């Protein structure tokens, strides 16, 4: 059996590491991912945490296994019956350093060789230190680390425990978010509710920074003068009549809104600690489940409750139907959310019935289970 070892601190493991492991796994029968212990180095995560993140991250690679080591890597490789050390390099500086380490290892005369794999161009800038720095500033890191690692960084660096809430229009998302906020406060847990619909409203109607004014001008140019109020803000009712009558127009609006919305999300997350509830009707449709690490509550209700709520908003039956047609159905949302979880090998999906008259007990049980899943299972009355 051909075996190789790939050593890293894993503080945290990231997609650059995983790319090297995958490529090595196609050449060797077994790749031993060795998480180093250096008493002189200050780690963000404990050894147990680093091992757990690595185990979860390499789960899709069947011939990779994880172990901790300390001391000389060549000694560890020899004891494990490994003849080859894998090294990933991103720059000429890395090449020079790894060559020196290889020569030092050879001096121990154990017959351990070194194979070098060059980082792919789109991963050359990825490093554990850069990822941690980006997390501190609430930058998005889901392209750089698996979601299980992102969830750990959210908690460790930002003190944030994120939970998504989604569902069809009129399903009761705001009601469930308010219930969860109340349950959190009763337990002494700091809680913040982040509605993407509210953030979109700020962009369309309130924010005065030059970029947001330009976004409103772009929307008016794309959809006509009828969507623009005299003060330059966007008339959401007129805009809704246009985009909810044609999925292509809705897609067009979403493309215009994507960048400003992402900036506002980062701004709103900054400095907030505790439980973060992210409410969005289009969480699945817009591929935004990474925001909550694929941990999502799907709110459902019966048709009678939904229709009654939408009528109370002043929508006509035709307007209701058009809005429903531009969104996934409950079943489609569920399938999309589960597929995201399968692809990422991380996340959970819960369902809460918010029909008129539905008991609160099941929702409270979902809340408790979700807290445990995202790492915020505090005893009642205790604060973090």
N, C-alpha and C positions, 0 to 999 in steps of 0.2 A: 504493500500500500504506500503510495506517495503522499507524504504529509508535509505541510508547510505551516509556519507560525507567522502571524502578523501582529505586531505589538503596537499598542497605543495607550494613552492615558484614559481615553474615553470620557473626557470631562468637558463636554459630553461627546459621545460618538455622533458622527454626522454623515451626510450623504457622500462626501468625499471618501471617508473610510469605507463605507458600505460598497461603493463602486469598486474599490480595490479588492475587497473581500469577494465580491461576486466574480470578478475576473479571475482571481486566483482559484476560486472554487471550480471553475471550468477546466483547470489544468491539473489540479491536485485532487486526490481522493478525499482528503480531509484538510480543512483549514482551521487551525487553532487560533482563535482570537484572544490574544493575551493582554489583559488589562494590568498595566504596571502599577506598582506601589513604590513610590519614591519618598522616603521620610523627609527629604529636603524640600519637597515641592508642596505648595499650598493648593489644595483642590477645592473647587466649589462644591462638588458632590462627594459623599462618602464612598468608600470602596464598594459597600453593599449597593448603593444607588447606581454607581457606574456599571457594576456587573449586571444589575437588573435591566438597565437601559440597553446594554449591549445584547443581552439574551433576547429581549423583546425585539430588538432591531434586526437581528440576524435570523429570526424565526423563519422567514421565507426561504432561507438558504439551507437546504437540508444537510449538507456536508460541512457546515460550520458549527463549531462549538466554542464556548467561552470559558476562560479560566483566568484566575489572578496569578500574578508572579511578582517576585522581587529579586533583586540581585542581577547578575549578568544574564542577558537574554540568551547567549549561547549556552550557558549552563542549563537554563530552563529548557531550551530546545533539545539538548542532549538527553536530559532526563525523560522527556516526552517522546523520544524516538523520532525526532524531527531532523531532517537533513538540510532544510532550506528555510531561510528567513526572508519573508516578503517585505519589501520597502516601497512605499509610495512617495514619489517626489513631484513637487509642483514647480520648482525653479532650479536654476543653476546652483544657487546657494544650498538647496536641499541635496543636490547631487554631491556637492563637495563634502557636506557634513556626513551623508550616508556612506560615502567612500571611506572616510576616516573611521567611522564606526565599524565598517566591515573589516578594515585592516586590524583594528583593535580586537575584534572578535576572532579573526584568523590567528592572532598571536597566542590564543589560548589552545590552539592545536587540537580542536575537537572535530574538525572536518565539516563544519557547518558553513554552507555557502549562502550567498545573498542574491536574490532575484529582485530586480528593480522594475516597477511598473510606473509609467508616467501618468500623471493626473490628466483626465480629459479636460479640454480647454474650458468648458463651461463650469468646471469644478475647481479650477486652479486658484481661485480667490477664496475658497471656502476653508475656514479654520475654526477651531473651537473658540479661540479668543475673539475672532471677529463676530461669531454668532452670539457670544455672551454680550459683547458691546452693543450689538444691534438690539438684543432683547432689552437691555437697560433703557434704550431710547424708544421702546415699543415698536420697533420695526418688525415687519413680517418676516418670519424665519421658516415658514412651512416648506419653502423650496430647498432648504438647506439641511433639515433634520426630519426624521420620522416623527409622526404626530405624538407617539409615546414620549419622545424626548422633548418635544415642544411643550407638552403638558407639564413635564417636570421643570422646565425652564420658566414657564409661566408662574409656577408656584414658588420655586426657589429664588428667582431673581426679582420677579415683579409682585409676588404675594397675591397672585390672581388665580382664581379657580373658576373656569368659564363653563357655562352651560347654555346651549342654544334652545330656543323655543320657537317652533314653527307650526304651521297649519294653514288650512284654507282661509280665505277671507270670511270673517264672521264666525270663525270656529271658537273664539274665546281666548286668543293668545294673551291679550292684555290682562284678562281676568286671571289667568294662570300665573302670569308674571307677578301680578299684585299679590296673589296668594302666597307665592314662593318668597316674595320680599317680606311679607308679614311673618311667615314661618322662620325665616332667617333671623329677623330682628328679635323674635321671641327667644331665640337660642343665643343671642348675643353675637351673631355673626355679621360683620360689616357686609352690606349688600348694595349693589348698584345695578340699575336697569338701563340697558342700552337698546333703544328701539331704532332700527335702521330706517324705518319710515319717518321717525322724528328727525333723524339726521338729514334725510333727503329733503324734508320740509325746510330745514334751516338753509340748505344750499339753494333751494328754489325761491325762498321768501325773505331770508334775514341777513345772511352773511354778506359783508361788504368788502372783503378783500378782493383785489383785482381779479384773481383767478376765478372766483365764484361769480363775479359780475360777467366775466367772459363766458362762463358756462351758461348763464341765463341768456346771454346774447346768442350763443350757439343754438340753444333750444328754440328760441324765437325764430331764428333763421331756418332751422330744420322743420319746424311744425307750423309756422305762420304767425302773423302778428296777433291773431286772436288769443294766443296763449300768454301774451305779455301784458301785464297791467301797466297803467300810465307811469307808475313809479319805477318801472323796470323789473319788478318781481314777476314771478310766473303765476298765472292763474291755473291752479291745480285742477279745478273742475274742467275747464276747457281742454287742458292737456290730457286729462284722463279720458275725456270723450274720444279723443283721437287715438291714443295709444292702446286703449282697451277695446278698440274695434278692429285692430289689426296686429297680429303678433309681430309682424315685421317692424311696425312702428314702435312697439314696445321694446324690441331688441335694439332698435336704433337709439331710443332714449337711454336704455341701460348702458350702452357703449359710451354715450356722452357722460353719464353720471358715474361711471366706474372709478376713475381716478380721484375726483373730488370726494367721493364717498369713502374710499380707502383712506384718504388723508384725514377725514373727519373721524373715522373709527380710531385711527392711531391717536389722534388728539384727545378723544374722549377716554381712551383707555389709560392714558398717561397719568400716573400718580394714584390711580384707584387700586385699592387693595381689598381683598375679601372675595365674596361671591359676586361674579359678574354674569348677569342674565342678558343674553343677546337675543332679542326678539326680531324675527324677520319672516315675512310670509314667503319670500323667495329664497330662503336659505339653501334649499336643495337645487332649485332651478339655476341659481347664480353661482353654484360651486363655491359657496362660502362656508361650508361646514368646517374648514380648517380653523376658522376663527374660534370655534368652541371645541376643537380637537375631536370632532365627530361625536361629541356627547350631546345628544339632542332629545328634547321632549317634543313629540308630535301631538298637538292638541286636536281633538276631534269633537264633533257634535252631531246630533241628528239634524236632518234637513229642515224640520219644522223650526228648531231653534235658530239655525243659520238664516233662514228666510226672514224670520221675525226680526232678528238683529239688523239685517241689511235694510229692511223696510224702515226701521227706526232711524237709520242714517239718511233717509230721504232718497234712497236709490229706487229707481223704477225697476220692474221685473226685467226689462230689456237690459238695463245697465248692470244689474246683478248677473245676468247670464253672460254678458260680454266679459265681465271681470273673471268669472269662473272659468271661462274658456281660455283665458290667457295664462292661467296658472295650472300647475299639475293638480290632478285630483289627489285625494288622500292616499289612495293606493299607489299612484305614481310617485308621490313624495316619499312614501315608505320604501318603495323599491329603490329609488335613487339614494336615499340615505343609507340603506343597508348595503348597497353596492359600494358607496364611499367607504364604509366601515370595512368591508371585505378587502377592498383594494389597499387600504392603509394598514390593515391588520391591527386596527385600533379604533376604539369608540364603542358607544352603547346607544341604543335607541329605546326610549320609553314612550308609552302612549297614555294620555290623560283625556278622559271623557269630560268635556265641559258643556254638555247639553244643559238646558235649563232644568233645574231641579236635581242635577246629578249630585250625589253625596261628595263631601270634601275628603273623606277618608282615603280613597284610592290615590288621590292627588298627593296627599300628605305622605303616603307610603312611597310613592315615586320620588318625592323630594328627598326623603331620607336615603333611599337607595342611590340616588344621583349624587348626593353629598359624599357617600362612601366611595363611589366610583371615581370622582374627581379629586379625592384626597382631602375632603373637608368634613370628615365625620367627627365633629366635636361633640362632647357631651353637652347636654342642655345647660345653658347658663355660662359656659366657658367661652372666653373670647380669645382671638388670636392676635 
